[in-house]
Amino acid sequence: MVPVRDRCTDLRCEPGLASALAGARLAALGGLLAVYALGTLLWAARWRVLLRLAGVELSLGYVWRVSIEAQAGGVLLPGGIGGDALRIASVAARAPSGGAPPPLALVVASVMLDRAVGLAIVTAMASALAFAWGGGLRAGPLAVGLSAVPVALVCGVAVMRGRAVGRLRSRLDGPRGAALRSMIDYVRPPGAPRAIAAAAALSLGVAATQFAAIRGLVWALHATPAAEKWIYLGTAMAFVVSAVPALPGAWGTADAAYVFFFGLAGVGAGTALAVCLLFRLFWYISAVTGAILHLARPRSRPAPASARAGAAPEPPA
């Protein structure tokens, strides 16, 4: 019996979703899942660096655990809102022994900067790969536009550390003003540029694992792109639209980005959708692992009312 993919090749047709998945190199998927898992560890290390900038000292293991637990929240709510809320709540409620919990505004600032650095490095790497594969300026306006994202981040941090914002800080009053002052103060310490640079270096590893996983899935599905640059630009655009609060888990929006941009690379719609679904499967495996770890956490039982009041418990009748 002639395999489905060989019949499609003979007929010069594009394999559909079912045909693409049926012909996948199954042995490669386990290795690509391991590459994806390595990216989650590097992501946790990046956020840990930014937490230390906020004065929050946590082990890498704990930050990794909270990070993959947050992926479960990202599955349920659009734009990763649920995941970010879980990350903030988990860290803000974890007071060091004998100390007070970290300021909520600083934890929020660390999550926001973590998001910004991650997006900036993904777009920068996609642009660099597009210029490499597209032959310099022939990479196109999208590559040029994406390359402006890391520049905007650097300029934004520079403005936040500037004198003008420093003078504005003293005029912020009220609860909201106090929160804004804390977020401004987050990027103003002398060690902030070094911490952000370290986070960006770790983010290079995160982006590399993500691009490697996506490109590996294209190979595992036997696809040969005619224009390699669109694989990386399309992946970056899928990540960008996934960050926009539109649909839970970016269902529909990310899929459309993969199908459209991978089509420009000469990859069929069925194969592009299969890549998206398999990469989403990696995400869900990580999210399920995080959900299991979250449920397995030891829960402290609340003390009886009489004990909380300082009174001795009443004897049984």
Secondary structure, 3 states (H helix, E strand, C coil): CCCHHHHHHHHCCCCCHHHHHHCCCHHHHHHHHHHHHHHHHHHHHHHHHHHHHCCCCCCHHHHHHHHHHHHHHHHHCECCHHHHHHHHHHHHCCCCCCCCCCCHHHHHHHHHHHHHHHHHHHHHHHHHHHHHHHCHHHHCHHHHHHHHHHHHHHHHHHHHCCHHHHHHHCCCCHHHHHHHHHHHHHCCCCCHHHHHHHHHHHHHHHHHHHHHHHHHHHHHCCCCCCCCHHHHHHHHHHHHHHHCCCCECCCCHHHHHHHHHHHHCCCCHHHHHHHHHHHHHHHHHHHHHHHHHHHCCCCCCCCCHHHHCCCCCCCCC
